[in-house]
Amino acid sequence: MPKMKTKRAAAKRFTATGSGKLKRNKAFKSHILTKKTTKRKRNLRQSAITDASNVKSLKKILPYM
């Protein structure tokens, strides 16, 4: 059986934590920042753990993570 290929776009966006959970960056931080509050932009800087409902499909996309 051939090796499974990793979807490179997903590999650039997600990293695995030590416990195996998937870490991601938050969206809505690239442009149109003037109308967003400072507090909102500051909270968008922190990374987040991927929701459990998406993990199954992400494990398929990232077989070696």
C-alpha positions as CSV (number, residue, x, y, z in Angstrom):
1,M,0.0,0.0,0.0
2,P,1.5,3.4,-0.9
3,K,2.1,6.2,1.6
4,M,-0.7,8.5,2.4
5,K,-0.3,12.1,1.3
6,T,-0.7,15.0,3.7
7,K,-2.8,17.9,2.5
8,R,-0.1,20.6,2.7
9,A,-2.6,23.5,3.1
10,A,-3.9,21.9,6.3
11,A,-0.4,21.0,7.6
12,K,0.5,24.7,7.4
13,R,-2.5,25.7,9.4
14,F,-2.6,23.1,12.2
15,T,-0.1,21.9,14.7
16,A,-0.4,19.0,17.1
17,T,-0.1,19.6,20.9
18,G,1.7,17.2,23.2
19,S,-1.6,15.4,24.1
20,G,-2.5,15.0,20.4
21,K,-5.0,17.8,20.1
22,L,-4.9,20.1,17.1
23,K,-4.1,23.7,17.6
24,R,-5.2,26.4,15.2
25,N,-5.0,30.2,14.8
26,K,-8.2,32.3,14.9
27,A,-9.7,33.8,11.8
28,F,-10.8,37.5,11.1
29,K,-7.4,39.0,11.9
30,S,-6.0,39.9,8.5
31,H,-7.8,43.1,7.3
32,I,-10.7,45.5,8.1
33,L,-9.3,45.9,11.6
34,T,-10.3,49.5,12.2
35,K,-13.9,48.6,13.2
36,K,-12.8,45.8,15.6
37,T,-12.1,46.7,19.2
38,T,-8.6,46.4,20.7
39,K,-9.9,43.7,23.0
40,R,-11.3,41.6,20.2
41,K,-8.1,41.9,18.2
42,R,-6.0,41.0,21.2
43,N,-8.1,37.9,21.8
44,L,-7.7,36.9,18.1
45,R,-4.0,36.6,18.6
46,Q,-4.3,33.6,20.9
47,S,-4.4,30.2,19.3
48,A,-7.4,27.8,19.9
49,I,-7.9,24.1,20.1
50,T,-9.8,22.6,17.1
51,D,-13.4,21.7,17.9
52,A,-14.1,18.0,18.4
53,S,-16.6,17.9,15.6
54,N,-13.9,18.6,13.0
55,V,-11.2,16.3,14.4
56,K,-12.2,13.2,12.5
57,S,-11.9,14.9,9.1
58,L,-8.7,16.6,10.0
59,K,-7.1,13.3,11.1
60,K,-7.9,12.0,7.6
61,I,-6.3,15.1,6.0
62,L,-3.3,14.9,8.3
63,P,-2.5,11.2,8.6
64,Y,1.0,11.6,10.2
65,M,0.2,14.4,12.7
